[in-house]
Amino acid sequence: MKKIVLASLALLAAGAAPASADVMEQIKSKGTLVVGVKADYKPFGFRDPSGQIIGIEPDLAADVAKRMGVKLELVPVVSANRIEFLQQGKIDIVIATMSDKPERRKSVLAVDPQYYSDSVNILMSKKAKYTKWEDLSGKTLCGTSGAFYNKDVASKYGAEVKAFDGSEKPLFALKQGECIGYLYDQTFIQGKLLDKDWSEGYGMPLPGILETPWIMAVKNGEEAFAKYLSEVTVDWMKSGFIVEEEKKYGITPTDYAKRMHDEKAKS
């Protein structure tokens, strides 16, 4: 009886392992890699005049697909649904400005090293005279649902964060005077200030805070796929691919991107 139980357990283990280990083969078999990216976050993921999603992270996804020898399908996600889409199997990878947090690592399998790092900042009218975060006590900020720093900024600086889905709704609310500024990732704000519609009347007067790395992620259990993506990430850093992508889309390369390029290039 003991032998039968042990044999059954062995069969169960053998049956479970290939499902995650063979995910790359499944992708190659269907011929398409499906990646969740932002479509409202210039320059990391946004739509061009034709409606096609372009940006730094779509370019990263395209490089992965090219290396795997498959086509690429981009699925637009927002902060509130990107993990859910991954867990439900709607996407194979999430590359969508996702900050690295312990609770997220419980829900998905993070790819190390982190491919990017960013700070938090506020887009606000040039008429505003705020020069430090402490000035925000009692003020209302627009924010994006699912951003980890909403609660941190509210509790530390006494601001009220009014959250909306995605990034377009809070930007609209900002223009409608519902808040004094939009609390979001600094690189997004940099990208927004490349647009004439925003650069003329808005700015980023405060210093960045809460620098946090970003992670790519796959479903839990897909260790082989995560290991492959880890090797790809290291190659991006060695070659300076991410630094070049930042320059391509008009933003100043971050200290993290430059530092990781220097470190990996020497190793």
N, C-alpha and C positions, 0 to 999 in steps of 0.2 A: 504493500500500500504506500509506504514511504517513497519507494522508487517511482511509483506512478505520479505522486504529487510533485516530486522533484522534476520529473520529466515534463509534467504539465507546466510547471513554472518556467522551465527552460524554454519550452515552446512559446510561451507568452512573451518572454523576454526577447526571444529571437524575432517574434512577429512585430514587437513594438519598435525595436531599434531601426529597422530599415525605413520606417515611415518618416522619421526625422532625418536620418542619415542620407536618404536618397532624394531629399527635396531639390537639390541641384539637378539631379537627373530628371526629376519630374518637370522642372522648368525647361530643361533642354528638350525634353520629349514634346512638350506642348509648343515649344518654339518661341515663347514670349515670357519676358520678365515683367511683372506688374509691380510698380513702385508708387507708394503714396507720397505725394509732394504737396506743398502749398501752391495755391494759384492766386493768392492775394497778398503776397509778401515779396515785393520787389526789393532787392534783385535776386532773392533766393528761389522764388517760384512765382511767376506772374504770367498773365496772358499778353501776347503781342496783339497788334491790330487785327490779325486774322483769327484770333481766339485760341491759338496754340499756346500751350504752357511752356515757357522758357525760363532760364535763370541758372544760377549756380548749382542748385541741387538737381534739377533736371539734367544738367550736364554731367553731374556725378553719376546719376542713374544710367545715363546713356553710355558712360564709360564702362560701368559694370556689365551692362547688356552686351556691349561690344566684346569684352573679354570673354564672356560666356558663349558668344556666338549665337545670340538670340535677338529677336525683336524686342522693342521696349514699348510698354503701355503705361502711361502716366495716369494716376487716379488722383483727382484733387481731394485733399483732406484739410481739416481744420484742427485746432488744438483739442477740441472737445471729442473728436471721433477717430483720431489717427490710431490710437492703441486698439480701440474696438474693431476697426477695419482689419488690423493685422491679426488680432485674435480670431476673427470670423473667417479668415482666409480670403478676404476680398483683395488683399495685396500681399506680395511676397516680402517686401522690405518697406520700412518707413524711413524716409530721409526728408524730414519736414520740420526743421528748426526745433527739435525736441530737446529741451534741457535735461541734463543728466541728474536724476533724482532717485534716492533709494526706493521710494514707492513704485516708481516706474520700472526699475530693474526687477521688481517682484512680478510685474505683469508681462514683461517682454524680455527677450534675451538681447542685451546690449552688445554692440560691437566695439571692442577696444583695440587701439586707442581711440578716444573721441576725435572725430574728424574736424571739429570746429569749437570755438568758444566765443561767447559774446557777453556784453554787459547789458544792464537795464537803464533806460533813460526815458525822457519825456519830450514829446513834440508839443510845443506850445506857441501861442501867438507872440510875435516880436514885441507886442505892446505890453506883455506881461513883464513884471519887474522882479521875478523870483530869481535869486542867485544861488540858493542853497536848498537842500531837501527839507530842512527844518521849516522853511517858509510855507510848506504845503499843509501844515496843520489846519484842519477844519475845511479844507478845500476839496472840491470834487474833481476826480480824475476819471477819464474814460479808460476802459481796459478791455482786454480780450478774455472771454471765458476760458478757463483751463490753464491760464498762465500762473505758474507757481508763485510768482512774486507779488501778485495782487494782495494777498493777505500779509506778506512781509512788509510791504510799503505802508499798508493801512495801519498795522500795529506799531511799526517803528516810528513813522512820521506823522501819524494822526490824520492822514488823508482818507477820504471816502472814495472807494473805487467802484464805479458803475460799469459793470461788465456786459459786453455784447458778444455774440458769436462772430468769429472771424475778425478781420481788420477793417473792412470797408464800413461796417456799421458804426464802430467807435469813431472813425475819422469823420463820418457824416455828422455824428452827434457833436463832435468837437467844433465843426464849422457852424452848427446850429446853436452853439453857446451853452450846451448842456454840461460842459466841464471846462476846466481851465487848460487841460492838456491831455494828451494820449500817452498812457504808460505802456511801454512795449520794449521790444528788443532794440538795442542801439543801432545795429546794422540795418534794421528795417527803416528806422528813422533817417539814417544816412541815405538810404535808397530813396525815400520819399522826398528828401530835400534836393534830389537831383531833378525833380519835376518842377517846372516853372510855377505850376498852380500852387505849390506849397513853399517853394524857396523864397518867394517874394514877401509873404506875410508871416511865415512861421520859422522857428529856429529850434535849437537844442542847447539852451543856455546852462543846463546843469551838468556836473560831471557824472560819468557812468558809474553805476554801483552794481553789486551782486554779480560779479563776473562768474559765469557758469558755462562749463563745456556742454556741447551738444552731442547727442548720440544717434547713430543709425541703429536700427533694431530689426530683429526677425522674431518669429514665434519661439516661445520657450520650447526647448528640446531640439532645436535645429543647430546643434553645436558645430557640425561640420560646415554648414553654410556660414555661420558667424566667423569661424576660423578663416575661411576663404576671404570674407569681406574685410577681416582684420588685416590680412596680407595686402589686399588691394589698398586699404587706407594708408598703410605704411608706405606703399609705393607712391601714392599721391603726395605724401609728405616729402619723400626723398626727391621726387622730380620737381617739386614746387608747383604742382598742378593747381592746388587750391589757391595759392597766392596769385597765380596767373588768372584764375577765374575771378578773383576779387577785382583785379585790375581791369579785366575784360568788361565787367559790369559797372565800373566807375566808382568803386568804394576803396577807401584806404585799407591796405592789408592790415589785419589785426596783428597784435603782438604775438598771439598764440600761433597763428598760421606761419608767421615768419620764424618763430622760435622752433616749432616742430620741424619745419623744413631744414633749418640749420642743424638741429640735433640728428635727424634721420639721415641727412646727406653725409654726415661724418661717420655714421655707424656702418 
